[in-house]
């Protein structure tokens, strides 16, 4: 019988291929967060996050007050656990999300860039700039991604932001702090340097104008380019000094195209491959399902005292069918079979979703997470 459930792409469970290997490498950090969530969920440790809240949050976030009222109000008893969980998730994710974008561009340049050097760490990037400028006075500032093609004497320096409508003028100006420091050296680099500012998700055209103006203000004293000409950085490279150019690109298509142009490979398949990698990292389910279910299960447990994890484990043990890890397809087939066996046994009113279809999919996703947790 044809499966009518939507496809699930759990990278941790999928068969090995060059494609999944690359995506797993790029998404290593958020995949680690998904794994931590699933482990805490199945080992019933989510509630322990409350114990790690510092003293300030007890009163600044109203947690102390909520705990005072928790004896007679279940919502108040739930609040400290909810606050601790979401704070943990978002602080963890915030620290990891930028790494995904950096890793993506890093992998593209390593695989397709025909580069002699794509340093993994900032210390290596600063050292490489020192060699190119023949100086030990390179500003010790962050470089998000860097690649150097010594054969063709060109170097790409990338500063990356997820979007352009966050941060004030100081944050916008910081995009070119390193560039300003390089210009102040008053040295001609051995390689042609393209300083590429990449904005992943542009939100507001007005922010683009604001960002360019702030960057011009930061660099004005060290360049001989008019403000009008400087604004061309959003369309083409603008030469600021000998062998130093600046460009600003917006959105995944422009980023992919700018990398393709810098690489200088006339094979359009390379551009397609770069675009495919950019698209692949959005087509996975590990983190969003783990986060959504963990969040909901914490609420269910706090407000009703029920645990769908315990219910699932009881039903799974009762039907006596095991996951088949031979391949991702056989695992999916075994999960679909188990779902059909479990549904008639699930008499508890514990899944707060409205339709029968949603409830069945929820049980299926719980099984995927269980398979994730128990994978040998």
Buried (B, 14 or more C-beta within 10 A) or exposed (E): EEEEBEEBBBBBBBEEEEEBEBBBEBBEBBBEBBBBBBEBBBEEEBBEBBEEBEEEBBEEBBBEEBBEEBEEEEEBBBBBBBBBBBBBBEEBBEEBEBBBBBBBBBBBBEBBBBBEBBBEEBEBBBBBBEBBBEEEEBBEBEBBBBBBBBEEEBBBBBBBBEBBBEBEEEEBBBBBBBBBBBBEBEBEBBBBBBBBBBBBEBEEEEBBEBBBBBBBBBBBEBBEBEEEEBBBBBEEBBBBBEBBBBBBBBEBEBBBBBBBEBBEBEEEEBBEBBBEBBEBBEEBBBBEBBBEBBBBBBBBBBEEEBBBBEBBBEBBEEBEEEBBBEEBEEBBBBBBEBBEBBBEEBEEEBBBEEEEEEBBBBBBBBBBBBBBBEEE
